[in-house]
Amino acid sequence: MCTLVLARDVVAPGSLLIATNRDEDPARPSSGPTVLQDAPRIVGGRDLVAGGTWLAVRGGAEPMVAALLNRRPGPDAVPGRRSRGELPLLVTRAGDARAAAWEAARSGDFAPCTLLVASARACWRLAIPADGPPRLDDIAPGWHVLTHTELDDPLEPRAHFLLERLRHWHPPTRHEAVGRVRALLAGHGDATHPAVCLHEGRMQTVSAAHVWLSDEGVH
């Protein structure tokens, strides 16, 4: 599953850095970043199977980022549900992103996943677990890591490894933050720490991205 690193108010107040590896079946076709909608302007990659995206970035007066990570399905998985890739588009299009996300989660139409949504005013995540009702929680300032389980899960090897190397670090500039996080996400692992960039198995790291959001806009 994917790996996402978030730094909220770490480099400077009101700043957000989201850096992520997308892990997917390499045979599943997709396209790179493109304009997914003109008004509001939304940019992201596109899943060419179901038409959704894993990372949507909205520009304009109120920039927003929405990132999707799948969670493991439960034993009673229901086939034929709506594509989870609809969720990042749904919330970045909506006038009230929280309400739109919560309504979608309560519909029961989507398989287990986590949706992280960040703007200059708020940062929160929607969890749709396999073993319980959906949850919507605010995310506090600091470093955070998401994979296929809970936020900052100490029992998930990648999350634990990344947090141990970031939680007490206060980079003075955006460029230093991006450089170190990119290096960590590119790690292939060894005897002492887990691989973060995956090249074996059915799900492999097929792309990476980072998004910076501040008072100056979104990049």
Secondary structure as UniProt FT lines:
FT   STRAND          3..8
FT   TURN            13..14
FT   STRAND          16..24
FT   TURN            26..27
FT   STRAND          30..37
FT   TURN            38..41
FT   STRAND          42..47
FT   TURN            48..50
FT   STRAND          55..58
FT   STRAND          64..70
FT   TURN            75..76
FT   TURN            79..80
FT   TURN            84..85
FT   HELIX           86..93
FT   HELIX           97..106
FT   TURN            107..108
FT   STRAND          113..119
FT   STRAND          123..128
FT   STRAND          135..138
FT   STRAND          142..146
FT   TURN            151..152
FT   TURN            154..155
FT   HELIX           157..166
FT   TURN            167..168
FT   HELIX           174..185
FT   STRAND          204..214
FT   TURN            215..216
FT   STRAND          217..218
//
